[in-house]
Amino acid sequence: MVFDSKKIVYSSEDNWDELVSITFVNNDQYLSLNALTYENEIEIELNDQANYVSTDKNDFRYELTATALHVIIEKPIVEHNFPGVKFVVNYEAGEFEQLTRAINALIGK
């Protein structure tokens, strides 16, 4: 799956000690990555709460480039109507540093 994001919405950095949310938006579509810092699970949602996959933070593999996030979910815990465990999110240039900080907070680094 390839998702072309036009905008990234982050949860407030002041709250990253409890909740991290990164939402990629393209018109009326979204891809959201969410994690509570005190739990070891990441939930990924696509366009609707019924389309999701969750994984242990240790099984969330990613590569971040200047304009793309490549994700592989090694071992999904739960998967429902989600189009695969490998996906790429293309995003606008200039988001790399903020996205790097957010992903590190998401996975607990």
BAMIZA-102922 format. One record per atom (N, C-alpha, C): x, y, z; residue number from 1; atom name; residue in one letter. Coordinates in steps of 0.1 Angstrom, whole numbers, plus 5000, padded with zeros to 4 digits. Each point is the difference from the previous one (the first is absolute). Example, Ala and Ser with C-alpha at 12.3 -4.5 7.8 and 13.67 -1.06 7.14 Angstrom:
<marmars>
<marmar east="5132" north="4943" up="5078" k="1" a="N" r="A"/>
<marmar east="4991" north="5012" up="5000" k="1" a="CA" r="A"/>
<marmar east="5009" north="5012" up="5000" k="1" a="C" r="A"/>
<marmar east="4996" north="5011" up="4993" k="2" a="N" r="S"/>
<marmar east="5009" north="5011" up="5000" k="2" a="CA" r="S"/>
<marmar east="4992" north="5011" up="5008" k="2" a="C" r="S"/>
</marmars>
This chain:
<marmars>
<marmar east="5008" north="4988" up="5000" k="1" a="N" r="M"/>
<marmar east="4992" north="5012" up="5000" k="1" a="CA" r="M"/>
<marmar east="5009" north="5012" up="5000" k="1" a="C" r="M"/>
<marmar east="4996" north="5010" up="4992" k="2" a="N" r="V"/>
<marmar east="5006" north="5013" up="5000" k="2" a="CA" r="V"/>
<marmar east="4990" north="5011" up="5004" k="2" a="C" r="V"/>
<marmar east="5003" north="5008" up="5010" k="3" a="N" r="F"/>
<marmar east="4991" north="5011" up="5004" k="3" a="CA" r="F"/>
<marmar east="5008" north="5013" up="4998" k="3" a="C" r="F"/>
<marmar east="4994" north="5009" up="4992" k="4" a="N" r="D"/>
<marmar east="5005" north="5013" up="4997" k="4" a="CA" r="D"/>
<marmar east="4994" north="5010" up="5009" k="4" a="C" r="D"/>
<marmar east="5008" north="5005" up="5010" k="5" a="N" r="S"/>
<marmar east="4996" north="5009" up="5010" k="5" a="CA" r="S"/>
<marmar east="5002" north="5015" up="4995" k="5" a="C" r="S"/>
<marmar east="4990" north="5008" up="5003" k="6" a="N" r="K"/>
<marmar east="5001" north="5014" up="4997" k="6" a="CA" r="K"/>
<marmar east="5003" north="5008" up="5013" k="6" a="C" r="K"/>
<marmar east="4998" north="4994" up="5011" k="7" a="N" r="K"/>
<marmar east="5001" north="5007" up="5013" k="7" a="CA" r="K"/>
<marmar east="5002" north="4990" up="5011" k="7" a="C" r="K"/>
<marmar east="5008" north="5003" up="5010" k="8" a="N" r="I"/>
<marmar east="5002" north="4992" up="5012" k="8" a="CA" r="I"/>
<marmar east="4995" north="5007" up="5012" k="8" a="C" r="I"/>
<marmar east="4992" north="4993" up="5008" k="9" a="N" r="V"/>
<marmar east="4995" north="5006" up="5012" k="9" a="CA" r="V"/>
<marmar east="5006" north="4992" up="5011" k="9" a="C" r="V"/>
<marmar east="5006" north="5007" up="5010" k="10" a="N" r="Y"/>
<marmar east="5006" north="4993" up="5011" k="10" a="CA" r="Y"/>
<marmar east="4993" north="5003" up="5013" k="10" a="C" r="Y"/>
<marmar east="4999" north="4991" up="5009" k="11" a="N" r="S"/>
<marmar east="4995" north="5003" up="5013" k="11" a="CA" r="S"/>
<marmar east="5010" north="5010" up="5007" k="11" a="C" r="S"/>
<marmar east="4995" north="5007" up="5009" k="12" a="N" r="S"/>
<marmar east="5009" north="5010" up="5007" k="12" a="CA" r="S"/>
<marmar east="5012" north="4994" up="5006" k="12" a="C" r="S"/>
<marmar east="5012" north="5006" up="4997" k="13" a="N" r="E"/>
<marmar east="5012" north="4995" up="5005" k="13" a="CA" r="E"/>
<marmar east="5001" north="5000" up="5015" k="13" a="C" r="E"/>
<marmar east="4992" north="5009" up="5006" k="14" a="N" r="D"/>
<marmar east="4999" north="5001" up="5015" k="14" a="CA" r="D"/>
<marmar east="4994" north="4987" up="5005" k="14" a="C" r="D"/>
<marmar east="4993" north="4993" up="4993" k="15" a="N" r="N"/>
<marmar east="4993" north="4988" up="5004" k="15" a="CA" r="N"/>
<marmar east="5007" north="4987" up="4996" k="15" a="C" r="N"/>
<marmar east="5011" north="5001" up="4993" k="16" a="N" r="W"/>
<marmar east="5007" north="4988" up="4995" k="16" a="CA" r="W"/>
<marmar east="5005" north="4991" up="5012" k="16" a="C" r="W"/>
<marmar east="5000" north="5004" up="5012" k="17" a="N" r="D"/>
<marmar east="5004" north="4992" up="5011" k="17" a="CA" r="D"/>
<marmar east="4989" north="4990" up="5003" k="17" a="C" r="D"/>
<marmar east="4988" north="5002" up="4994" k="18" a="N" r="E"/>
<marmar east="4988" north="4991" up="5002" k="18" a="CA" r="E"/>
<marmar east="4995" north="4995" up="4987" k="18" a="C" r="E"/>
<marmar east="4997" north="5008" up="4990" k="19" a="N" r="L"/>
<marmar east="4994" north="4996" up="4988" k="19" a="CA" r="L"/>
<marmar east="5007" north="5006" up="4988" k="19" a="C" r="L"/>
<marmar east="5004" north="4992" up="4990" k="20" a="N" r="V"/>
<marmar east="5005" north="5005" up="4987" k="20" a="CA" r="V"/>
<marmar east="4991" north="4996" up="4989" k="20" a="C" r="V"/>
<marmar east="4996" north="5010" up="4992" k="21" a="N" r="S"/>
<marmar east="4992" north="4998" up="4989" k="21" a="CA" r="S"/>
<marmar east="5006" north="5007" up="4988" k="21" a="C" r="S"/>
<marmar east="5001" north="4993" up="4989" k="22" a="N" r="I"/>
<marmar east="5005" north="5006" up="4987" k="22" a="CA" r="I"/>
<marmar east="4989" north="4996" up="4990" k="22" a="C" r="I"/>
<marmar east="4994" north="5010" up="4994" k="23" a="N" r="T"/>
<marmar east="4990" north="4998" up="4990" k="23" a="CA" r="T"/>
<marmar east="5004" north="5006" up="4987" k="23" a="C" r="T"/>
<marmar east="5000" north="4992" up="4989" k="24" a="N" r="F"/>
<marmar east="5003" north="5005" up="4987" k="24" a="CA" r="F"/>
<marmar east="4987" north="5002" up="4993" k="24" a="C" r="F"/>
<marmar east="4998" north="5011" up="4994" k="25" a="N" r="V"/>
<marmar east="4987" north="5004" up="4994" k="25" a="CA" r="V"/>
<marmar east="5001" north="5003" up="4985" k="25" a="C" r="V"/>
<marmar east="4991" north="4995" up="4993" k="26" a="N" r="N"/>
<marmar east="4999" north="5003" up="4985" k="26" a="CA" r="N"/>
<marmar east="4985" north="5002" up="4997" k="26" a="C" r="N"/>
<marmar east="4996" north="5013" up="4999" k="27" a="N" r="N"/>
<marmar east="4986" north="5003" up="4998" k="27" a="CA" r="N"/>
<marmar east="4991" north="4994" up="5011" k="27" a="C" r="N"/>
<marmar east="4991" north="4990" up="4996" k="28" a="N" r="D"/>
<marmar east="4992" north="4994" up="5010" k="28" a="CA" r="D"/>
<marmar east="5005" north="4986" up="5004" k="28" a="C" r="D"/>
<marmar east="5012" north="4997" up="4998" k="29" a="N" r="Q"/>
<marmar east="5006" north="4988" up="5004" k="29" a="CA" r="Q"/>
<marmar east="5011" north="5002" up="5010" k="29" a="C" r="Q"/>
<marmar east="5002" north="4990" up="5009" k="30" a="N" r="Y"/>
<marmar east="5011" north="5002" up="5010" k="30" a="CA" r="Y"/>
<marmar east="5006" north="4986" up="5003" k="30" a="C" r="Y"/>
<marmar east="5012" north="5001" up="5005" k="31" a="N" r="L"/>
<marmar east="5007" north="4988" up="5005" k="31" a="CA" r="L"/>
<marmar east="5006" north="5005" up="5014" k="31" a="C" r="L"/>
<marmar east="4996" north="4993" up="5010" k="32" a="N" r="S"/>
<marmar east="5004" north="5005" up="5014" k="32" a="CA" r="S"/>
<marmar east="5008" north="4989" up="5007" k="32" a="C" r="S"/>
<marmar east="5011" north="5005" up="5007" k="33" a="N" r="L"/>
<marmar east="5008" north="4991" up="5008" k="33" a="CA" r="L"/>
<marmar east="4999" north="5005" up="5014" k="33" a="C" r="L"/>
<marmar east="4996" north="4991" up="5010" k="34" a="N" r="N"/>
<marmar east="4998" north="5005" up="5013" k="34" a="CA" r="N"/>
<marmar east="5006" north="4990" up="5010" k="34" a="C" r="N"/>
<marmar east="5005" north="5006" up="5011" k="35" a="N" r="A"/>
<marmar east="5005" north="4991" up="5011" k="35" a="CA" r="A"/>
<marmar east="4999" north="5007" up="5013" k="35" a="C" r="A"/>
<marmar east="4996" north="4993" up="5011" k="36" a="N" r="L"/>
<marmar east="5001" north="5005" up="5013" k="36" a="CA" r="L"/>
<marmar east="5014" north="4996" up="5005" k="36" a="C" r="L"/>
<marmar east="5007" north="5009" up="5006" k="37" a="N" r="T"/>
<marmar east="5014" north="4997" up="5004" k="37" a="CA" r="T"/>
<marmar east="5001" north="4990" up="5010" k="37" a="C" r="T"/>
<marmar east="4990" north="4997" up="5008" k="38" a="N" r="Y"/>
<marmar east="5001" north="4990" up="5011" k="38" a="CA" r="Y"/>
<marmar east="4996" north="4987" up="4995" k="38" a="C" r="Y"/>
<marmar east="4996" north="4998" up="4987" k="39" a="N" r="E"/>
<marmar east="4997" north="4987" up="4995" k="39" a="CA" r="E"/>
<marmar east="5010" north="4997" up="4989" k="39" a="C" r="E"/>
<marmar east="5001" north="4988" up="4996" k="40" a="N" r="N"/>
<marmar east="5010" north="4996" up="4990" k="40" a="CA" r="N"/>
<marmar east="4994" north="4997" up="4987" k="40" a="C" r="N"/>
<marmar east="4989" north="5007" up="4996" k="41" a="N" r="E"/>
<marmar east="4993" north="4997" up="4988" k="41" a="CA" r="E"/>
<marmar east="4998" north="5013" up="4992" k="41" a="C" r="E"/>
<marmar east="5001" north="4998" up="4987" k="42" a="N" r="I"/>
<marmar east="4997" north="5011" up="4991" k="42" a="CA" r="I"/>
<marmar east="4988" north="4996" up="4992" k="42" a="C" r="I"/>
<marmar east="4991" north="5010" up="4998" k="43" a="N" r="E"/>
<marmar east="4988" north="4997" up="4992" k="43" a="CA" r="E"/>
<marmar east="5000" north="5009" up="4988" k="43" a="C" r="E"/>
<marmar east="4997" north="4994" up="4989" k="44" a="N" r="I"/>
<marmar east="5000" north="5007" up="4987" k="44" a="CA" r="I"/>
<marmar east="4987" north="4999" up="4994" k="44" a="C" r="I"/>
<marmar east="4994" north="5012" up="4996" k="45" a="N" r="E"/>
<marmar east="4986" north="5000" up="4995" k="45" a="CA" r="E"/>
<marmar east="5000" north="5007" up="4986" k="45" a="C" r="E"/>
<marmar east="4992" north="4995" up="4991" k="46" a="N" r="L"/>
<marmar east="4999" north="5005" up="4987" k="46" a="CA" r="L"/>
<marmar east="4985" north="5004" up="4997" k="46" a="C" r="L"/>
<marmar east="4997" north="5013" up="5000" k="47" a="N" r="N"/>
<marmar east="4988" north="5006" up="4995" k="47" a="CA" r="N"/>
<marmar east="4988" north="4997" up="5009" k="47" a="C" r="N"/>
<marmar east="5000" north="4990" up="5009" k="48" a="N" r="D"/>
<marmar east="4989" north="4996" up="5008" k="48" a="CA" r="D"/>
<marmar east="5005" north="4992" up="5011" k="48" a="C" r="D"/>
<marmar east="4993" north="5001" up="5011" k="49" a="N" r="Q"/>
<marmar east="5004" north="4992" up="5012" k="49" a="CA" r="Q"/>
<marmar east="4999" north="4985" up="4997" k="49" a="C" r="Q"/>
<marmar east="4993" north="4996" up="4990" k="50" a="N" r="A"/>
<marmar east="4998" north="4986" up="4997" k="50" a="CA" r="A"/>
<marmar east="5011" north="4994" up="4991" k="50" a="C" r="A"/>
<marmar east="5009" north="5009" up="4996" k="51" a="N" r="N"/>
<marmar east="5012" north="4996" up="4991" k="51" a="CA" r="N"/>
<marmar east="5013" north="5002" up="5008" k="51" a="C" r="N"/>
<marmar east="5005" north="4990" up="5007" k="52" a="N" r="Y"/>
<marmar east="5011" north="5002" up="5008" k="52" a="CA" r="Y"/>
<marmar east="5009" north="4988" up="5001" k="52" a="C" r="Y"/>
<marmar east="5012" north="5002" up="5005" k="53" a="N" r="V"/>
<marmar east="5009" north="4990" up="5004" k="53" a="CA" r="V"/>
<marmar east="5008" north="5004" up="5012" k="53" a="C" r="V"/>
<marmar east="5003" north="4991" up="5009" k="54" a="N" r="S"/>
<marmar east="5008" north="5004" up="5012" k="54" a="CA" r="S"/>
<marmar east="5012" north="4991" up="5001" k="54" a="C" r="S"/>
<marmar east="5010" north="5005" up="5006" k="55" a="N" r="T"/>
<marmar east="5013" north="4992" up="5001" k="55" a="CA" r="T"/>
<marmar east="5007" north="5004" up="5012" k="55" a="C" r="T"/>
<marmar east="5008" north="4991" up="5005" k="56" a="N" r="D"/>
<marmar east="5009" north="5003" up="5011" k="56" a="CA" r="D"/>
<marmar east="5011" north="5011" up="4995" k="56" a="C" r="D"/>
<marmar east="5004" north="5009" up="5008" k="57" a="N" r="K"/>
<marmar east="5009" north="5010" up="4996" k="57" a="CA" r="K"/>
<marmar east="5013" north="4994" up="4995" k="57" a="C" r="K"/>
<marmar east="5004" north="4988" up="5005" k="58" a="N" r="N"/>
<marmar east="5012" north="4993" up="4996" k="58" a="CA" r="N"/>
<marmar east="4999" north="4995" up="4986" k="58" a="C" r="N"/>
<marmar east="4988" north="4998" up="4995" k="59" a="N" r="D"/>
<marmar east="4997" north="4994" up="4987" k="59" a="CA" r="D"/>
<marmar east="4997" north="5011" up="4989" k="59" a="C" r="D"/>
<marmar east="5001" north="5012" up="5004" k="60" a="N" r="F"/>
<marmar east="4997" north="5011" up="4991" k="60" a="CA" r="F"/>
<marmar east="5014" north="5004" up="4993" k="60" a="C" r="F"/>
<marmar east="5002" north="4997" up="4988" k="61" a="N" r="R"/>
<marmar east="5012" north="5003" up="4992" k="61" a="CA" r="R"/>
<marmar east="4997" north="5012" up="4991" k="61" a="C" r="R"/>
<marmar east="5009" north="5009" up="4999" k="62" a="N" r="Y"/>
<marmar east="4998" north="5011" up="4991" k="62" a="CA" r="Y"/>
<marmar east="5013" north="5006" up="4995" k="62" a="C" r="Y"/>
<marmar east="4999" north="5007" up="4989" k="63" a="N" r="E"/>
<marmar east="5011" north="5007" up="4994" k="63" a="CA" r="E"/>
<marmar east="4994" north="5014" up="4997" k="63" a="C" r="E"/>
<marmar east="5007" north="5010" up="5004" k="64" a="N" r="L"/>
<marmar east="4995" north="5014" up="4997" k="64" a="CA" r="L"/>
<marmar east="5010" north="5007" up="4991" k="64" a="C" r="L"/>
<marmar east="4995" north="5005" up="4989" k="65" a="N" r="T"/>
<marmar east="5008" north="5008" up="4991" k="65" a="CA" r="T"/>
<marmar east="4995" north="5014" up="5000" k="65" a="C" r="T"/>
<marmar east="5006" north="5009" up="4992" k="66" a="N" r="A"/>
<marmar east="4996" north="5014" up="5000" k="66" a="CA" r="A"/>
<marmar east="4985" north="5002" up="4996" k="66" a="C" r="A"/>
<marmar east="4994" north="4991" up="4993" k="67" a="N" r="T"/>
<marmar east="4986" north="5002" up="4995" k="67" a="CA" r="T"/>
<marmar east="4992" north="4987" up="5001" k="67" a="C" r="T"/>
<marmar east="5005" north="4989" up="5007" k="68" a="N" r="A"/>
<marmar east="4992" north="4988" up="5000" k="68" a="CA" r="A"/>
<marmar east="5003" north="4992" up="5013" k="68" a="C" r="A"/>
<marmar east="4989" north="4994" up="5005" k="69" a="N" r="L"/>
<marmar east="5001" north="4991" up="5012" k="69" a="CA" r="L"/>
<marmar east="4996" north="4986" up="4995" k="69" a="C" r="L"/>
<marmar east="5010" north="4991" up="5001" k="70" a="N" r="H"/>
<marmar east="4998" north="4986" up="4996" k="70" a="CA" r="H"/>
<marmar east="4998" north="4992" up="5012" k="70" a="C" r="H"/>
<marmar east="4988" north="4992" up="5001" k="71" a="N" r="V"/>
<marmar east="4997" north="4993" up="5012" k="71" a="CA" r="V"/>
<marmar east="4998" north="4985" up="4997" k="71" a="C" r="V"/>
<marmar east="5005" north="4992" up="5009" k="72" a="N" r="I"/>
<marmar east="4998" north="4985" up="4999" k="72" a="CA" r="I"/>
<marmar east="4995" north="4996" up="5014" k="72" a="C" r="I"/>
<marmar east="4989" north="4994" up="5001" k="73" a="N" r="I"/>
<marmar east="4995" north="4994" up="5013" k="73" a="CA" r="I"/>
<marmar east="5004" north="4986" up="5000" k="73" a="C" r="I"/>
<marmar east="5009" north="4996" up="5008" k="74" a="N" r="E"/>
<marmar east="5006" north="4987" up="5001" k="74" a="CA" r="E"/>
<marmar east="4990" north="4989" up="5004" k="74" a="C" r="E"/>
<marmar east="4993" north="5003" up="5011" k="75" a="N" r="K"/>
<marmar east="4990" north="4990" up="5006" k="75" a="CA" r="K"/>
<marmar east="4988" north="5008" up="5005" k="75" a="C" r="K"/>
<marmar east="4990" north="5001" up="4991" k="76" a="N" r="P"/>
<marmar east="4988" north="5007" up="5005" k="76" a="CA" r="P"/>
<marmar east="4993" north="4993" up="5012" k="76" a="C" r="P"/>
<marmar east="4996" north="5007" up="5009" k="77" a="N" r="I"/>
<marmar east="4992" north="4995" up="5011" k="77" a="CA" r="I"/>
<marmar east="4986" north="4998" up="4996" k="77" a="C" r="I"/>
<marmar east="4994" north="5010" up="4994" k="78" a="N" r="V"/>
<marmar east="4986" north="5000" up="4995" k="78" a="CA" r="V"/>
<marmar east="5000" north="5007" up="4987" k="78" a="C" r="V"/>
<marmar east="4993" north="4995" up="4990" k="79" a="N" r="E"/>
<marmar east="4999" north="5006" up="4987" k="79" a="CA" r="E"/>
<marmar east="4986" north="4999" up="4995" k="79" a="C" r="E"/>
<marmar east="4994" north="5011" up="4996" k="80" a="N" r="H"/>
<marmar east="4986" north="5000" up="4995" k="80" a="CA" r="H"/>
<marmar east="4998" north="5009" up="4989" k="80" a="C" r="H"/>
<marmar east="4997" north="4995" up="4988" k="81" a="N" r="N"/>
<marmar east="4998" north="5008" up="4988" k="81" a="CA" r="N"/>
<marmar east="5011" north="5010" up="4997" k="81" a="C" r="N"/>
<marmar east="5013" north="4996" up="5003" k="82" a="N" r="F"/>
<marmar east="5011" north="5008" up="4998" k="82" a="CA" r="F"/>
<marmar east="5007" north="4994" up="4987" k="82" a="C" r="F"/>
<marmar east="5004" north="5009" up="4991" k="83" a="N" r="P"/>
<marmar east="5005" north="4995" up="4987" k="83" a="CA" r="P"/>
<marmar east="5015" north="4995" up="5000" k="83" a="C" r="P"/>
<marmar east="5004" north="4993" up="5010" k="84" a="N" r="G"/>
<marmar east="5014" north="4995" up="5000" k="84" a="CA" r="G"/>
<marmar east="5008" north="5005" up="5012" k="84" a="C" r="G"/>
<marmar east="5011" north="4993" up="5002" k="85" a="N" r="V"/>
<marmar east="5009" north="5003" up="5011" k="85" a="CA" r="V"/>
<marmar east="5013" north="5008" up="4995" k="85" a="C" r="V"/>
<marmar east="5000" north="5003" up="4987" k="86" a="N" r="K"/>
<marmar east="5011" north="5008" up="4995" k="86" a="CA" r="K"/>
<marmar east="4993" north="5012" up="4993" k="86" a="C" r="K"/>
<marmar east="5005" north="5012" up="5004" k="87" a="N" r="F"/>
<marmar east="4994" north="5012" up="4993" k="87" a="CA" r="F"/>
<marmar east="5010" north="5011" up="5000" k="87" a="C" r="F"/>
<marmar east="4998" north="5010" up="4990" k="88" a="N" r="V"/>
<marmar east="5008" north="5012" up="4999" k="88" a="CA" r="V"/>
<marmar east="4991" north="5012" up="5001" k="88" a="C" r="V"/>
<marmar east="5005" north="5010" up="5008" k="89" a="N" r="V"/>
<marmar east="4993" north="5012" up="5001" k="89" a="CA" r="V"/>
<marmar east="5009" north="5011" up="4994" k="89" a="C" r="V"/>
<marmar east="4995" north="5006" up="4989" k="90" a="N" r="N"/>
<marmar east="5007" north="5011" up="4994" k="90" a="CA" r="N"/>
<marmar east="4995" north="5013" up="5007" k="90" a="C" r="N"/>
<marmar east="5009" north="5009" up="5003" k="91" a="N" r="Y"/>
<marmar east="4996" north="5012" up="5007" k="91" a="CA" r="Y"/>
<marmar east="5008" north="5012" up="4995" k="91" a="C" r="Y"/>
<marmar east="4996" north="5012" up="5003" k="92" a="N" r="E"/>
<marmar east="5006" north="5012" up="4995" k="92" a="CA" r="E"/>
<marmar east="5014" north="5002" up="5006" k="92" a="C" r="E"/>
<marmar east="5009" north="5005" up="4992" k="93" a="N" r="A"/>
<marmar east="5013" north="5003" up="5005" k="93" a="CA" r="A"/>
<marmar east="4999" north="5011" up="5011" k="93" a="C" r="A"/>
<marmar east="5009" north="4999" up="5009" k="94" a="N" r="G"/>
<marmar east="5001" north="5009" up="5012" k="94" a="CA" r="G"/>
<marmar east="4994" north="4995" up="5012" k="94" a="C" r="G"/>
<marmar east="4995" north="4987" up="5000" k="95" a="N" r="E"/>
<marmar east="4994" north="4994" up="5012" k="95" a="CA" r="E"/>
<marmar east="5009" north="4990" up="5006" k="95" a="C" r="E"/>
<marmar east="5012" north="4998" up="4994" k="96" a="N" r="F"/>
<marmar east="5009" north="4989" up="5005" k="96" a="CA" r="F"/>
<marmar east="5003" north="5001" up="5015" k="96" a="C" r="F"/>
<marmar east="5005" north="5011" up="5004" k="97" a="N" r="E"/>
<marmar east="5004" north="5001" up="5014" k="97" a="CA" r="E"/>
<marmar east="4989" north="4998" up="5010" k="97" a="C" r="E"/>
<marmar east="4989" north="5006" up="4998" k="98" a="N" r="Q"/>
<marmar east="4988" north="4999" up="5009" k="98" a="CA" r="Q"/>
<marmar east="4995" north="4986" up="4999" k="98" a="C" r="Q"/>
<marmar east="5000" north="4994" up="4989" k="99" a="N" r="L"/>
<marmar east="4995" north="4986" up="4998" k="99" a="CA" r="L"/>
<marmar east="5010" north="4990" up="5007" k="99" a="C" r="L"/>
<marmar east="5012" north="5003" up="4999" k="100" a="N" r="T"/>
<marmar east="5010" north="4991" up="5007" k="100" a="CA" r="T"/>
<marmar east="4998" north="5001" up="5015" k="100" a="C" r="T"/>
<marmar east="4998" north="5012" up="5006" k="101" a="N" r="R"/>
<marmar east="4998" north="5001" up="5014" k="101" a="CA" r="R"/>
<marmar east="4987" north="4993" up="5004" k="101" a="C" r="R"/>
<marmar east="4990" north="5001" up="4992" k="102" a="N" r="A"/>
<marmar east="4987" north="4994" up="5003" k="102" a="CA" r="A"/>
<marmar east="5001" north="4985" up="5000" k="102" a="C" r="A"/>
<marmar east="5006" north="4994" up="4990" k="103" a="N" r="I"/>
<marmar east="5001" north="4986" up="4998" k="103" a="CA" r="I"/>
<marmar east="5009" north="4994" up="5012" k="103" a="C" r="I"/>
<marmar east="5011" north="5007" up="5003" k="104" a="N" r="N"/>
<marmar east="5008" north="4996" up="5012" k="104" a="CA" r="N"/>
<marmar east="4991" north="5000" up="5013" k="104" a="C" r="N"/>
<marmar east="4992" north="5009" up="5001" k="105" a="N" r="A"/>
<marmar east="4991" north="5001" up="5012" k="105" a="CA" r="A"/>
<marmar east="4990" north="4988" up="4999" k="105" a="C" r="A"/>
<marmar east="4995" north="4998" up="4988" k="106" a="N" r="L"/>
<marmar east="4990" north="4989" up="4998" k="106" a="CA" r="L"/>
<marmar east="5005" north="4987" up="5004" k="106" a="C" r="L"/>
<marmar east="5012" north="4997" up="4996" k="107" a="N" r="I"/>
<marmar east="5006" north="4987" up="5003" k="107" a="CA" r="I"/>
<marmar east="5007" north="4999" up="5013" k="107" a="C" r="I"/>
<marmar east="5001" north="5011" up="5007" k="108" a="N" r="G"/>
<marmar east="5006" north="5001" up="5014" k="108" a="CA" r="G"/>
<marmar east="5015" north="5001" up="5000" k="108" a="C" r="G"/>
<marmar east="5005" north="5007" up="4990" k="109" a="N" r="K"/>
<marmar east="5015" north="5003" up="5000" k="109" a="CA" r="K"/>
<marmar east="5003" north="5013" up="5007" k="109" a="C" r="K"/>
</marmars>
